[in-house]
Amino acid sequence: MDGKPEQVRIIACGMIAREVLDIIERLKLGHLSLTCLPAMYHHHPEKIAPAIDKAICKARSEGYERIFVGYADCGTGGDLDKVCERHGVERIIGPHCFAFFMGMDAFTKLEDRDMTAFYMTDFLARHFDTFLIEPLGLDRHPELRDMYFGNYEKLVFLAQTEDDDLTEKAKAAAERLGLAFERRFTGYGDLSTALLETAS
């Protein structure tokens, strides 16, 4: 044995790629390699489990014994868990990325209070127009706002970083959607812990 840690393949959502790479760099987890599925699968959760299945098979064919899935359930209705169980791999605990960024303990405590909250991450603040407004058609049909966001009362910006520019973008998004604004700094939440445990 040369004493080097075993290589680990992380298969994650493109929405959290920046955060995963930052954690890998900060914590010097060079034996973790990242591959991402398209962030747009956020709008098509039925595509996630089949794509993860293929990505795991590809990683195995490349010689990776250890694989970790950088997704929560993310609207797959348990289908992702079935894929993970079949391949003997683990995923991040939680229903969605908003929960693991907040930390599952905090998310569980605030779940009822946040029933009418629309969560926004750094990624969503950064790509508000191209990832939300345009795919939902709100740039062409602003009257659809009530159909998509009528049940929300506030936009909660779950900030992964201390970035004034992103905060201003999140505020502007809340104003555009006609929602109250709240900012909570979360950092990387349970994502850091999950990657550290995977790396050990």
Rosetta blueprint (number, residue, H / E / L):
1 M L
2 D L
3 G L
4 K L
5 P L
6 E L
7 Q L
8 V E
9 R E
10 I E
11 I E
12 A E
13 C E
14 G H
15 M H
16 I H
17 A H
18 R H
19 E H
20 V H
21 L H
22 D H
23 I H
24 I H
25 E H
26 R H
27 L L
28 K L
29 L L
30 G L
31 H L
32 L E
33 S E
34 L E
35 T E
36 C E
37 L E
38 P L
39 A H
40 M H
41 Y H
42 H H
43 H H
44 H L
45 P H
46 E H
47 K H
48 I H
49 A H
50 P H
51 A H
52 I H
53 D H
54 K H
55 A H
56 I H
57 C H
58 K H
59 A H
60 R H
61 S H
62 E L
63 G L
64 Y L
65 E L
66 R E
67 I E
68 F E
69 V E
70 G E
71 Y L
72 A L
73 D L
74 C L
75 G L
76 T L
77 G L
78 G L
79 D H
80 L H
81 D H
82 K H
83 V H
84 C H
85 E H
86 R H
87 H H
88 G L
89 V L
90 E E
91 R E
92 I L
93 I L
94 G L
95 P L
96 H L
97 C H
98 F H
99 A H
100 F H
101 F H
102 M H
103 G L
104 M H
105 D H
106 A H
107 F H
108 T H
109 K H
110 L H
111 E L
112 D L
113 R L
114 D L
115 M L
116 T L
117 A E
118 F E
119 Y E
120 M E
121 T L
122 D H
123 F H
124 L H
125 A H
126 R H
127 H L
128 F H
129 D H
130 T H
131 F H
132 L H
133 I H
134 E L
135 P L
136 L L
137 G L
138 L L
139 D L
140 R L
141 H L
142 P H
143 E H
144 L H
145 R H
146 D H
147 M H
148 Y H
149 F H
150 G L
151 N L
152 Y L
153 E L
154 K E
155 L E
156 V E
157 F E
158 L E
159 A E
160 Q L
161 T L
162 E L
163 D L
164 D H
165 D H
166 L H
167 T H
168 E H
169 K H
170 A H
171 K H
172 A H
173 A H
174 A H
175 E H
176 R H
177 L H
178 G L
179 L L
180 A E
181 F E
182 E E
183 R E
184 R E
185 F E
186 T L
187 G L
188 Y L
189 G L
190 D H
191 L H
192 S H
193 T H
194 A H
195 L H
196 L H
197 E H
198 T H
199 A H
200 S L
